[in-house]
Amino acid sequence: MSIYESGEDYLLAILVIKERKGICHSIDVAEETGYSKASVSIAMKKREFDSFEFYIFLKS
């Protein structure tokens, strides 16, 4: 399953923010990646990345 570069950026940002703050919100991802809040919101709604792939990413 392929993942877009922006999807990778979201995953990495979520991981970094979660480790730093213990919780992650869309606004945090937007600030961390430099993407607009709307872009982050749309990507999360569309699930640009597969949820299982996301789980594996966080566990590794």
C-alpha positions as CSV (number, residue, x, y, z in Angstrom):
1,M,0.0,0.0,0.0
2,S,1.5,3.3,-1.0
3,I,1.4,6.5,1.1
4,Y,1.7,10.0,-0.1
5,E,4.6,12.2,1.1
6,S,2.2,14.5,2.9
7,G,0.7,11.4,4.7
8,E,4.2,10.5,5.8
9,D,4.7,14.1,7.1
10,Y,1.4,13.8,9.1
11,L,2.5,10.5,10.6
12,L,5.9,11.8,11.6
13,A,4.4,15.0,13.0
14,I,1.8,13.0,15.0
15,L,4.6,10.8,16.4
16,V,6.8,13.7,17.4
17,I,4.0,15.7,18.9
18,K,2.7,12.7,20.8
19,E,6.1,12.0,22.3
20,R,6.6,15.6,23.2
21,K,3.1,16.5,24.6
22,G,1.4,13.1,25.2
23,I,-1.5,14.2,23.0
24,C,-1.9,15.4,19.4
25,H,-4.5,17.6,17.8
26,S,-4.9,18.6,14.2
27,I,-3.8,22.2,14.9
28,D,-0.5,20.7,16.3
29,V,0.0,18.8,13.1
30,A,-0.6,21.9,11.0
31,E,1.9,23.9,13.0
32,E,4.5,21.2,13.0
33,T,4.3,20.4,9.3
34,G,3.6,23.9,8.0
35,Y,0.5,22.7,6.1
36,S,-2.7,24.6,6.5
37,K,-5.3,23.6,9.1
38,A,-7.8,22.9,6.3
39,S,-5.3,20.6,4.5
40,V,-4.7,18.6,7.7
41,S,-8.4,18.4,8.4
42,I,-9.2,17.1,4.9
43,A,-6.3,14.6,5.0
44,M,-7.5,13.2,8.4
45,K,-11.1,12.9,7.1
46,K,-10.0,11.2,3.9
47,R,-7.6,9.0,5.9
48,E,-4.8,9.6,3.4
49,F,-2.9,6.9,5.2
50,D,-4.4,3.5,6.2
51,S,-5.2,3.2,9.9
52,F,-3.4,-0.1,10.2
53,E,-0.3,1.4,8.6
54,F,-0.6,4.2,11.0
55,Y,-0.7,1.8,14.0
56,I,2.4,-0.1,12.7
57,F,4.2,3.3,12.2
58,L,3.5,4.3,15.8
59,K,4.6,0.9,17.2
60,S,8.0,0.9,15.3
